[in-house]
């Protein structure tokens, strides 16, 4: 599970593709989210620990830094959610989920399929 700030950081990182924490902070600022550099760096570190971003070291002026890139986690996340539905609610939960998915508008369904690469 990720918090609202981590979700904002992840969204900003996806817009940038690959970036250091400083650029993620700048993107957040453009979107009206004011947060300290250290907070962004900590959030990126936590997202890395959760397996939601990758990172690599880069030599830069003044030393080294990490460049972060988000990973496509939707498929795995969806599998976990579905397992949770089955575990918590049994067959009736699956039926309800199916009914909710059937209510999706065509554009919403296409976007979901695109993001899950189905």
N, C-alpha and C positions, 0 to 999 in steps of 0.2 A: 504494500500500500504506500502511496506517496501523498504528501501533503500538498496544500495549494501552492506554496512557494516553489516546491520541487516541480510541480506541474508547470508553473510559469517558466522556470529555468529550462525545463525540457522542451517546452514549446519554442522558446527563444533559440535554443541550440538547434532545433530542427530547422528553423528558418535560416540559420547560418551554415548548416551542413557540418562544418568542422571549425572549431574556434577555441581560443583560450578564454579563460574566465573573464578577462577584461572586456573582450568583445561581447560576451554574453551579457555582462552587466550593462554595456552600452545599448544593446538591443532592448533589454528590459526597460531602460530609461526612456527610450523612444516610444515604448508602449505604455508609458506612464507608471511603471513599477520602479519606485526608487528604493534601492537596496544597496548595502555596502558591498564592496568588492569581496571582502572576507566572507560575507554571508553567501555570496554566489559561489565562491571557491569551495566552501564547506558543503553547500547543496550539491555541487557537481561531484565532490568526493563521495557523498552519500549515495547519489545516483549510480556512481561507479560501483560502489560496494553492493548495491542491489542488482547489478547487472544490466542496468538500463542505458548506460553509456559506456563507450570505450574511450581509452585515452592513450596517448603516446607522448613521449618526451620530445621536446624540440629545443635546440640550442638557440638562445636569443641574446640580444644585447643585455648584459648584466647577469647572465647565467643560463638557467634552464627553466622551462615551463611546460605544462601539459597542454596538449590540444585535445579537446573532447569532441566526440561524435556520438550521436544517439544510435541505438541499435533498434532493429525492428522486433519489438517484443509483443506485438499485438496477438499473434497466433498463440504463443505460449501462454500469454495472459488469459486469452479466451478459453483455452483448454482448462486452465486452473479454475476459472469462473464456472465453467460447465460442470467440472468435477464437484465443485462446492455446491452447486444447485442440486445435483443428484444426491450428494451426501446429506445435505441439510433438509431437502424437501421431498426427495424420492421422486417417483414417476409423476406425481401431480405437479411438482415444480418444473419438470421438463415440459409438460403439457402447457403450463402457464407461460413459460419462456417462449415456446413455439407460437402461442397466440399473440404475444407481444411482438415477436419478430414479423408476424404476418401483417401487423398494423403499420409497418414501415412504409413510407412513401418510396416510389421507385428510385428517386435520386438518393435517398438515405440508404437504401439497400445497395445501390451501386457503389456508394462511397464506402460502406462497410466491407463489401466484397473486395474493393480496390485495396483498402488498408490491410485486409487480411490475406491479400493475394490469392483469392479464391476464384 
